[in-house]
Each structure stands twice: as C-alpha cells, then as structure tokens.
Amino acid sequence: MPRRNRPHRGRPDADRAGAAPGWAHAESGPDGDWLVRSVPGSQATKVYRCPGCDHEIQPGVPHVVAWPADELGSVADRRHWHRACWDARGRRGPTRKRF
C-alpha cells in the first residue's frame, strides 16, 4: 500500500506569506515597516536601478524587492535593492541623483 503524506504538526502553513521562497515577509526598521521579497537570480530578468547605491541590478543577479507595509497593492512603491544595500540602508540612506 502506498504511503500517505500527512501534514506535520507545528509546521508553517504553505499558504502563509514567507513560507515559500518568493513570498514577501515583514521587516521593521527605523525607516518604518516594509514587506520584502527575495528575488533569486533565475527570476531576475530585467535591469533595475538600486536606490541604495544608484547602480544597476543586472538580469541574473539575486536581489530584494521592498515596499511599504501599509501599501499592499501599490506596485509603484516597490523598489529593487541589492541585498547588501537593503541591509545597510540604516547606515546610509538612498542615494540622491545629482544634476
């Protein structure tokens, strides 16, 4: 008889945000509450500009997408950051373009 897979007690539900790779998880910092999602290199297919260092994030480079937690559906507020720039945002703010 085939084995039945049973759900394990105490294991996070797969439908919850953050349970699977690619889903957003909440982060709090001095700059507010954010929803953050990791983007693996295999899913990074476009060029983005990191607000932390003002350099491009090339296709194939793993990075994070962050947006304010209070604006769940606002795609316009999502920003793509290098992981190191996101982690260092408390020590240095977003870069400002000089014209």
N, CA, C and O atoms as a GROMACS GRO file, in nm:
protein
  396
    1MET      N    1   0.084  -0.116   0.000
    1MET     CA    2   0.000   0.000   0.000
    1MET      C    3   0.090   0.124   0.000
    1MET      O    4   0.189   0.128   0.073
    2PRO      N    5   0.056   0.227  -0.081
    2PRO     CA    6   0.136   0.348  -0.086
    2PRO      C    7   0.130   0.426   0.044
    2PRO      O    8   0.031   0.423   0.117
    3ARG      N    9   0.237   0.496   0.071
    3ARG     CA   10   0.247   0.576   0.192
    3ARG      C   11   0.167   0.706   0.178
    3ARG      O   12   0.168   0.769   0.072
    4ARG      N   13   0.096   0.744   0.285
    4ARG     CA   14   0.021   0.870   0.283
    4ARG      C   15   0.105   0.979   0.348
    4ARG      O   16   0.156   0.962   0.459
    5ASN      N   17   0.118   1.091   0.279
    5ASN     CA   18   0.188   1.205   0.338
    5ASN      C   19   0.091   1.283   0.424
    5ASN      O   20  -0.013   1.329   0.377
    6ARG      N   21   0.124   1.296   0.548
    6ARG     CA   22   0.038   1.370   0.641
    6ARG      C   23   0.106   1.500   0.680
    6ARG      O   24   0.228   1.505   0.692
    7PRO      N   25   0.029   1.605   0.700
    7PRO     CA   26   0.090   1.730   0.742
    7PRO      C   27   0.151   1.716   0.882
    7PRO      O   28   0.095   1.649   0.968
    8HIS      N   29   0.265   1.780   0.902
    8HIS     CA   30   0.332   1.776   1.031
    8HIS      C   31   0.276   1.884   1.123
    8HIS      O   32   0.250   1.996   1.079
    9ARG      N   33   0.257   1.850   1.247
    9ARG     CA   34   0.209   1.949   1.343
    9ARG      C   35   0.320   2.048   1.373
    9ARG      O   36   0.437   2.012   1.384
   10GLY      N   37   0.281   2.177   1.386
   10GLY     CA   38   0.377   2.281   1.416
   10GLY      C   39   0.454   2.331   1.296
   10GLY      O   40   0.537   2.421   1.308
   11ARG      N   41   0.426   2.276   1.180
   11ARG     CA   42   0.494   2.320   1.059
   11ARG      C   43   0.417   2.437   1.000
   11ARG      O   44   0.294   2.433   0.997
   12PRO      N   45   0.485   2.543   0.953
   12PRO     CA   46   0.412   2.657   0.898
   12PRO      C   47   0.326   2.616   0.780
   12PRO      O   48   0.363   2.529   0.701
   13ASP      N   49   0.213   2.678   0.768
   13ASP     CA   50   0.122   2.652   0.658
   13ASP      C   51   0.184   2.707   0.530
   13ASP      O   52   0.235   2.818   0.529
   14ALA      N   53   0.179   2.632   0.422
   14ALA     CA   54   0.240   2.674   0.297
   14ALA      C   55   0.171   2.795   0.235
   14ALA      O   56   0.230   2.862   0.150
   15ASP      N   57   0.047   2.824   0.275
   15ASP     CA   58  -0.025   2.938   0.219
   15ASP      C   59   0.014   3.070   0.283
   15ASP      O   60  -0.020   3.176   0.231
   16ARG      N   61   0.083   3.066   0.395
   16ARG     CA   62   0.120   3.190   0.463
   16ARG      C   63   0.234   3.260   0.390
   16ARG      O   64   0.323   3.195   0.335
   17ALA      N   65   0.230   3.394   0.392
   17ALA     CA   66   0.338   3.472   0.330
   17ALA      C   67   0.467   3.442   0.404
   17ALA      O   68   0.469   3.437   0.527
   18GLY      N   69   0.574   3.424   0.330
   18GLY     CA   70   0.704   3.395   0.388
   18GLY      C   71   0.732   3.247   0.402
   18GLY      O   72   0.846   3.210   0.431
   19ALA      N   73   0.633   3.162   0.383
   19ALA     CA   74   0.654   3.019   0.399
   19ALA      C   75   0.728   2.960   0.280
   19ALA      O   76   0.802   2.862   0.295
   20ALA      N   77   0.710   3.016   0.164
   20ALA     CA   78   0.775   2.966   0.044
   20ALA      C   79   0.868   3.073  -0.013
   20ALA      O   80   0.841   3.192   0.004
   21PRO      N   81   0.974   3.034  -0.081
   21PRO     CA   82   1.062   3.134  -0.141
   21PRO      C   83   0.985   3.219  -0.240
   21PRO      O   84   0.900   3.168  -0.313
   22GLY      N   85   1.014   3.346  -0.243
   22GLY     CA   86   0.947   3.436  -0.336
   22GLY      C   87   0.832   3.511  -0.274
   22GLY      O   88   0.786   3.610  -0.332
   23TRP      N   89   0.782   3.468  -0.158
   23TRP     CA   90   0.674   3.540  -0.092
   23TRP      C   91   0.733   3.647  -0.002
   23TRP      O   92   0.844   3.632   0.049
   24ALA      N   93   0.659   3.754   0.016
   24ALA     CA   94   0.706   3.866   0.097
   24ALA      C   95   0.698   3.835   0.245
   24ALA      O   96   0.608   3.764   0.290
   25HIS      N   97   0.794   3.888   0.320
   25HIS     CA   98   0.789   3.879   0.466
   25HIS      C   99   0.803   4.021   0.522
   25HIS      O  100   0.858   4.110   0.456
   26ALA      N  101   0.755   4.042   0.641
   26ALA     CA  102   0.756   4.174   0.702
   26ALA      C  103   0.890   4.200   0.770
   26ALA      O  104   0.946   4.111   0.834
   27GLU      N  105   0.940   4.322   0.755
   27GLU     CA  106   1.060   4.368   0.825
   27GLU      C  107   1.032   4.505   0.882
   27GLU      O  108   0.970   4.589   0.817
   28SER      N  109   1.078   4.528   1.004
   28SER     CA  110   1.064   4.658   1.067
   28SER      C  111   1.202   4.718   1.086
   28SER      O  112   1.298   4.647   1.116
   29GLY      N  113   1.211   4.848   1.070
   29GLY     CA  114   1.337   4.918   1.090
   29GLY      C  115   1.310   5.061   1.130
   29GLY      O  116   1.194   5.101   1.144
   30PRO      N  117   1.416   5.139   1.150
   30PRO     CA  118   1.396   5.279   1.188
   30PRO      C  119   1.324   5.359   1.081
   30PRO      O  120   1.268   5.465   1.109
   31ASP      N  121   1.325   5.309   0.958
   31ASP     CA  122   1.257   5.379   0.848
   31ASP      C  123   1.115   5.328   0.825
   31ASP      O  124   1.052   5.365   0.726
   32GLY      N  125   1.062   5.245   0.915
   32GLY     CA  126   0.924   5.200   0.905
   32GLY      C  127   0.912   5.050   0.885
   32GLY      O  128   1.009   4.975   0.897
   33ASP      N  129   0.790   5.009   0.853
   33ASP     CA  130   0.758   4.868   0.830
   33ASP      C  131   0.755   4.843   0.679
   33ASP      O  132   0.698   4.920   0.603
   34TRP      N  133   0.818   4.733   0.639
   34TRP     CA  134   0.831   4.701   0.498
   34TRP      C  135   0.791   4.557   0.471
   34TRP      O  136   0.801   4.471   0.559
   35LEU      N  137   0.746   4.531   0.352
   35LEU     CA  138   0.731   4.395   0.301
   35LEU      C  139   0.847   4.373   0.206
   35LEU      O  140   0.872   4.454   0.117
   36VAL      N  141   0.916   4.262   0.225
   36VAL     CA  142   1.039   4.236   0.150
   36VAL      C  143   1.028   4.097   0.087
   36VAL      O  144   0.988   4.001   0.152
   37ARG      N  145   1.066   4.089  -0.039
   37ARG     CA  146   1.063   3.963  -0.111
   37ARG      C  147   1.198   3.941  -0.175
   37ARG      O  148   1.251   4.031  -0.241
   38SER      N  149   1.255   3.824  -0.158
   38SER     CA  150   1.381   3.788  -0.223
   38SER      C  151   1.354   3.745  -0.366
   38SER      O  152   1.258   3.672  -0.393
   39VAL      N  153   1.438   3.791  -0.456
   39VAL     CA  154   1.427   3.752  -0.597
   39VAL      C  155   1.553   3.673  -0.632
   39VAL      O  156   1.662   3.730  -0.634
   40PRO      N  157   1.540   3.543  -0.659
   40PRO     CA  158   1.658   3.465  -0.697
   40PRO      C  159   1.708   3.506  -0.835
   40PRO      O  160   1.631   3.558  -0.917
   41GLY      N  161   1.834   3.483  -0.860
   41GLY     CA  162   1.893   3.522  -0.988
   41GLY      C  163   1.822   3.462  -1.108
   41GLY      O  164   1.815   3.525  -1.214
   42SER      N  165   1.769   3.342  -1.092
   42SER     CA  166   1.700   3.278  -1.205
   42SER      C  167   1.570   3.349  -1.242
   42SER      O  168   1.521   3.334  -1.354
   43GLN      N  169   1.513   3.428  -1.150
   43GLN     CA  170   1.389   3.501  -1.178
   43GLN      C  171   1.413   3.648  -1.207
   43GLN      O  172   1.320   3.720  -1.241
   44ALA      N  173   1.536   3.694  -1.194
   44ALA     CA  174   1.569   3.834  -1.222
   44ALA      C  175   1.596   3.848  -1.371
   44ALA      O  176   1.704   3.813  -1.419
   45THR      N  177   1.498   3.900  -1.445
   45THR     CA  178   1.508   3.904  -1.590
   45THR      C  179   1.518   4.044  -1.649
   45THR      O  180   1.534   4.060  -1.770
   46LYS      N  181   1.507   4.147  -1.564
   46LYS     CA  182   1.512   4.285  -1.612
   46LYS      C  183   1.622   4.362  -1.540
   46LYS      O  184   1.675   4.317  -1.438
   47VAL      N  185   1.656   4.478  -1.594
   47VAL     CA  186   1.753   4.566  -1.530
   47VAL      C  187   1.677   4.662  -1.440
   47VAL      O  188   1.578   4.723  -1.483
   48TYR      N  189   1.722   4.676  -1.316
   48TYR     CA  190   1.663   4.770  -1.221
   48TYR      C  191   1.773   4.860  -1.168
   48TYR      O  192   1.891   4.826  -1.177
   49ARG      N  193   1.737   4.974  -1.113
   49ARG     CA  194   1.832   5.064  -1.050
   49ARG      C  195   1.812   5.060  -0.900
   49ARG      O  196   1.703   5.088  -0.851
   50CYS      N  197   1.917   5.026  -0.826
   50CYS     CA  198   1.911   5.014  -0.681
   50CYS      C  199   1.909   5.154  -0.619
   50CYS      O  200   1.997   5.235  -0.648
   51PRO      N  201   1.810   5.185  -0.535
   51PRO     CA  202   1.807   5.317  -0.471
   51PRO      C  203   1.914   5.334  -0.364
   51PRO      O  204   1.940   5.447  -0.320
   52GLY      N  205   1.977   5.227  -0.320
   52GLY     CA  206   2.079   5.236  -0.217
   52GLY      C  207   2.214   5.282  -0.270
   52GLY      O  208   2.283   5.358  -0.203
   53CYS      N  209   2.251   5.236  -0.390
   53CYS     CA  210   2.382   5.270  -0.445
   53CYS      C  211   2.373   5.339  -0.580
   53CYS      O  212   2.474   5.387  -0.632
   54ASP      N  213   2.254   5.346  -0.638
   54ASP     CA  214   2.228   5.406  -0.768
   54ASP      C  215   2.298   5.331  -0.882
   54ASP      O  216   2.319   5.388  -0.989
   55HIS      N  217   2.333   5.204  -0.860
   55HIS     CA  218   2.389   5.121  -0.966
   55HIS      C  219   2.282   5.029  -1.019
   55HIS      O  220   2.180   5.006  -0.953
   56GLU      N  221   2.305   4.976  -1.138
   56GLU     CA  222   2.207   4.885  -1.198
   56GLU      C  223   2.216   4.746  -1.135
   56GLU      O  224   2.324   4.700  -1.097
   57ILE      N  225   2.101   4.682  -1.127
   57ILE     CA  226   2.094   4.541  -1.090
   57ILE      C  227   2.069   4.468  -1.222
   57ILE      O  228   1.961   4.478  -1.280
   58GLN      N  229   2.166   4.396  -1.267
   58GLN     CA  230   2.161   4.329  -1.397
   58GLN      C  231   2.076   4.202  -1.390
   58GLN      O  232   2.059   4.145  -1.282
   59PRO      N  233   2.021   4.158  -1.504
   59PRO     CA  234   1.949   4.030  -1.506
   59PRO      C  235   2.038   3.917  -1.455
   59PRO      O  236   2.158   3.913  -1.484
   60GLY      N  237   1.979   3.827  -1.379
   60GLY     CA  238   2.052   3.714  -1.324
   60GLY      C  239   2.114   3.739  -1.188
   60GLY      O  240   2.171   3.648  -1.128
   61VAL      N  241   2.104   3.863  -1.138
   61VAL     CA  242   2.162   3.896  -1.007
   61VAL      C  243   2.053   3.885  -0.900
   61VAL      O  244   1.950   3.951  -0.911
   62PRO      N  245   2.074   3.803  -0.798
   62PRO     CA  246   1.974   3.794  -0.691
   62PRO      C  247   1.966   3.927  -0.616
   62PRO      O  248   2.068   3.993  -0.596
   63HIS      N  249   1.846   3.966  -0.576
   63HIS     CA  250   1.825   4.092  -0.506
   63HIS      C  251   1.695   4.085  -0.426
   63HIS      O  252   1.634   3.979  -0.419
   64VAL      N  253   1.653   4.196  -0.367
   64VAL     CA  254   1.528   4.201  -0.294
   64VAL      C  255   1.438   4.310  -0.350
   64VAL      O  256   1.485   4.408  -0.407
   65VAL      N  257   1.309   4.290  -0.334
   65VAL     CA  258   1.209   4.391  -0.368
   65VAL      C  259   1.143   4.431  -0.237
   65VAL      O  260   1.101   4.345  -0.159
   66ALA      N  261   1.135   4.562  -0.211
   66ALA     CA  262   1.076   4.610  -0.086
   66ALA      C  263   0.975   4.720  -0.116
   66ALA      O  264   0.991   4.799  -0.208
   67TRP      N  265   0.868   4.722  -0.035
   67TRP     CA  266   0.767   4.827  -0.045
   67TRP      C  267   0.706   4.849   0.092
   67TRP      O  268   0.708   4.759   0.176
   68PRO      N  269   0.652   4.969   0.117
   68PRO     CA  270   0.594   4.998   0.248
   68PRO      C  271   0.483   4.899   0.283
   68PRO      O  272   0.401   4.865   0.198
   69ALA      N  273   0.481   4.853   0.408
   69ALA     CA  274   0.384   4.752   0.451
   69ALA      C  275   0.242   4.805   0.449
   69ALA      O  276   0.148   4.726   0.437
   70ASP      N  277   0.224   4.935   0.461
   70ASP     CA  278   0.088   4.990   0.466
   70ASP      C  279   0.027   5.006   0.328
   70ASP      O  280  -0.090   5.043   0.318
   71GLU      N  281   0.102   4.980   0.221
   71GLU     CA  282   0.050   4.994   0.085
   71GLU      C  283   0.064   4.862   0.012
   71GLU      O  284   0.148   4.847  -0.077
   72LEU      N  285  -0.019   4.766   0.049
   72LEU     CA  286  -0.007   4.630  -0.004
   72LEU      C  287  -0.019   4.621  -0.156
   72LEU      O  288   0.054   4.544  -0.218
   73GLY      N  289  -0.108   4.697  -0.216
   73GLY     CA  290  -0.133   4.680  -0.358
   73GLY      C  291  -0.063   4.780  -0.446
   73GLY      O  292  -0.088   4.781  -0.567
   74SER      N  293   0.023   4.864  -0.392
   74SER     CA  294   0.084   4.970  -0.471
   74SER      C  295   0.213   4.922  -0.537
   74SER      O  296   0.319   4.917  -0.473
   75VAL      N  297   0.204   4.888  -0.663
   75VAL     CA  298   0.320   4.843  -0.738
   75VAL      C  299   0.418   4.958  -0.759
   75VAL      O  300   0.538   4.936  -0.768
   76ALA      N  301   0.368   5.081  -0.766
   76ALA     CA  302   0.454   5.197  -0.791
   76ALA      C  303   0.554   5.221  -0.678
   76ALA      O  304   0.658   5.282  -0.701
   77ASP      N  305   0.524   5.175  -0.558
   77ASP     CA  306   0.614   5.197  -0.444
   77ASP      C  307   0.716   5.086  -0.425
   77ASP      O  308   0.796   5.093  -0.331
   78ARG      N  309   0.716   4.985  -0.509
   78ARG     CA  310   0.812   4.875  -0.496
   78ARG      C  311   0.946   4.919  -0.552
   78ARG      O  312   0.954   4.980  -0.658
   79ARG      N  313   1.051   4.885  -0.479
   79ARG     CA  314   1.186   4.918  -0.522
   79ARG      C  315   1.273   4.794  -0.516
   79ARG      O  316   1.262   4.713  -0.423
   80HIS      N  317   1.358   4.779  -0.614
   80HIS     CA  318   1.450   4.665  -0.622
   80HIS      C  319   1.584   4.711  -0.566
   80HIS      O  320   1.641   4.810  -0.612
   81TRP      N  321   1.635   4.637  -0.466
   81TRP     CA  322   1.759   4.670  -0.398
   81TRP      C  323   1.857   4.554  -0.406
   81TRP      O  324   1.816   4.438  -0.409
   82HIS      N  325   1.988   4.585  -0.411
   82HIS     CA  326   2.087   4.482  -0.384
   82HIS      C  327   2.066   4.439  -0.239
   82HIS      O  328   2.030   4.523  -0.156
   83ARG      N  329   2.088   4.314  -0.207
   83ARG     CA  330   2.069   4.266  -0.070
   83ARG      C  331   2.158   4.346   0.028
   83ARG      O  332   2.111   4.386   0.134
   84ALA      N  333   2.284   4.369  -0.008
   84ALA     CA  334   2.375   4.442   0.081
   84ALA      C  335   2.329   4.587   0.100
   84ALA      O  336   2.340   4.641   0.210
   85CYS      N  337   2.278   4.648  -0.004
   85CYS     CA  338   2.230   4.787   0.008
   85CYS      C  339   2.106   4.792   0.097
   85CYS      O  340   2.092   4.884   0.177
   86TRP      N  341   2.017   4.694   0.083
   86TRP     CA  342   1.898   4.690   0.168
   86TRP      C  343   1.937   4.672   0.314
   86TRP      O  344   1.881   4.739   0.402
   87ASP      N  345   2.031   4.584   0.341
   87ASP     CA  346   2.075   4.560   0.478
   87ASP      C  347   2.146   4.680   0.537
   87ASP      O  348   2.146   4.698   0.659
   88ALA      N  349   2.208   4.763   0.453
   88ALA     CA  350   2.285   4.879   0.500
   88ALA      C  351   2.205   5.009   0.497
   88ALA      O  352   2.260   5.115   0.525
   89ARG      N  353   2.077   5.004   0.465
   89ARG     CA  354   2.000   5.128   0.449
   89ARG      C  355   1.991   5.210   0.576
   89ARG      O  356   1.971   5.332   0.568
   90GLY      N  357   2.006   5.149   0.692
   90GLY     CA  358   2.004   5.223   0.818
   90GLY      C  359   2.130   5.304   0.839
   90GLY      O  360   2.128   5.406   0.908
   91ARG      N  361   2.241   5.260   0.780
   91ARG     CA  362   2.368   5.332   0.792
   91ARG      C  363   2.384   5.438   0.686
   91ARG      O  364   2.454   5.537   0.705
   92ARG      N  365   2.319   5.416   0.574
   92ARG     CA  366   2.325   5.516   0.467
   92ARG      C  367   2.191   5.514   0.394
   92ARG      O  368   2.138   5.408   0.361
   93GLY      N  369   2.139   5.630   0.371
   93GLY     CA  370   2.008   5.642   0.308
   93GLY      C  371   2.014   5.620   0.158
   93GLY      O  372   2.121   5.592   0.104
   94PRO      N  373   1.902   5.632   0.092
   94PRO     CA  374   1.902   5.621  -0.055
   94PRO      C  375   1.987   5.730  -0.115
   94PRO      O  376   1.997   5.840  -0.061
   95THR      N  377   2.048   5.700  -0.227
   95THR     CA  378   2.130   5.799  -0.296
   95THR      C  379   2.041   5.902  -0.362
   95THR      O  380   1.926   5.874  -0.396
   96ARG      N  381   2.095   6.019  -0.380
   96ARG     CA  382   2.021   6.126  -0.448
   96ARG      C  383   2.095   6.156  -0.577
   96ARG      O  384   2.217   6.171  -0.580
   97LYS      N  385   2.018   6.164  -0.684
   97LYS     CA  386   2.078   6.195  -0.812
   97LYS      C  387   2.124   6.340  -0.814
   97LYS      O  388   2.054   6.429  -0.766
   98ARG      N  389   2.241   6.360  -0.868
   98ARG     CA  390   2.295   6.497  -0.882
   98ARG      C  391   2.282   6.538  -1.028
   98ARG      O  392   2.324   6.466  -1.119
   99PHE      N  393   2.226   6.653  -1.049
   99PHE     CA  394   2.209   6.702  -1.186
   99PHE      C  395   2.299   6.820  -1.211
   99PHE      O  396   2.300   6.875  -1.321
   0.00000   0.00000   0.00000
